[in-house]
């Protein structure tokens, strides 16, 4: 099920959830997260001047990533209080489409920090520290205190 021109529902839910709920699984995923992921991808393409691929879950097209969006009880990486278990977090890997080479994670991290007010306005509140997520980008829609109003809180794993 296409959610926008670049992402499908299957990228946000594990295979087991999609098999059980089909397109109704959309109710388990934050729309703010989907919109922010799409906006970031567009912004990175504009910034780099070339097309970029973004991988969340890849199981639906033969890949091995299955737990980078929603995580459910009884499956690997599930934690009851994780934003992943609430459908409000995603872990992403970015590659340049023309070469399939990964985009430098530190550069993406810095780009988000430089533009954090924009992503905050879309509902993104936290991002995992680059020291803990050096090969992927984790961000989520967790509530943060007034001290972080307009800013993305950087959290350690």
N, C-alpha and C positions, 0 to 999 in steps of 0.2 A: 504494500500500500504506500503510494507516494505521499509524503507529507509536504514537500515543496520540490522545486526542481532538482535538488541535490541529495535529499535524504529520504529514506523509506522507514516505515515503522519497524521493519525487521532489524534495522541498524540500532534500534534503541531497546529492544527486548530480546531475551534469550530465546533460543529455538523452542524450548519447552512451553514457554508462555505463548508464543505465537501459534504453536500447534494446538494449544488448548483454547485460546480465546480469539484467534484470528485478528481481524481488523478491530474488534472490540478492545484489544489490548491497548489501543491508543489512550484509553482512560487512565492508564497507569503511568503515563509520561507527562511531565510538566510542559505545557505549551511554551512557557518562557524559555525553557532550556532548548527546545527545538528551534525557536526563533533566534536565540542568541548564537547557537551553533551555526546556523545558516548565515547570519550576518557576519560572524567572524570569518567564515570561509570566503565570502564575497570581499570582505575588507582585505584579507591576506592576498587574494588574487589581484586586487587593485594595487596594493602596496608593492607586490613583486612583479606585476605586469605580465603574469602568466597563470595558466590554469593549475589549480591545486586539487588533489584528491584528499578527502578526509575519511579516515576509517574509524568507525566506532565498532560495532559488531559486524563481522564479515561472514558469519555462518551461512547466510542466505545465498551467497555467491561463491561458496566453496572454501572460504577461509576458516581459520581456527579461532577467531575471536568471538566469544559468546557471552562474556560477562563484563562488557565495558559500558553498558548502559544500566538498565534495570537489573537488579540482583534479587533473587527470591530464595526463600527459606529452603534448605535442603540441597542447595547447589553451591559450588565453590565460590569463595570470596564473600558470601552473604554475611552481613553484620546487621543486626536488628536496627541499630540507630544510625546506620550509614545513609547518606542522602541517595546513594544508589538504590537502596531498598525501598525508597519512596518515589523513585522515578524522577529525581531532581538533580542528577549528576551524570556526567558523561566523561569518559576517558577517550581521547582522540589522538590519532597519529596522522600527521600531514606529510604528503609527498608531492613533489612536482610531477604533474601528469606526463609531461613530455619525456622525462628521464626516469621516473619512478624512484628518484632519490629523495630521501627524507628532508624536509625543511628543518633547519636548525631550531631545535626546541627552545634554546635560550633566546633566539631572535623573536620567536613567537611570544614567549613569556614577556620579553621587554616591550613588544608591540602592544600587548594587552595592557600592561601597566601604563604605557604612554597614552592609551585611549580608554582607561578604566571607567571614566564617567559615562561613556557611551554604553559599555556593557553592563554597568550598574543600572542604568536606566532601563535596560532590557530585562533585568531581573537577576543577573549574575551577582552573587555576593561574595563567593570565596573561590580561591584558586590554590591548588596544592603547590607547595614550595618546590622550586626547581631542583633543590637538593634531593627531594624524595621522588620526583617525577621527571627524571632527566630525559626520558625517551618518549614520553607521552604528555598530553595536557589534560589535567583534571580540573574541571570547574563545576560549581553547583549553585543552586538557588536557595541556600540555607539562610535563615534569618540571621542577621548580624545586628549588633547594638548601634546606637546612635553615633558612637565613636567612629564608626566606619561609614557614615552617611556619605554617599557619593564615591566611595572608594571600595575596591575589592580587597577583602581580608586575605592575607597569605597565611596558609595553615600548614603545619607539619603533619605528616602521616602518622 
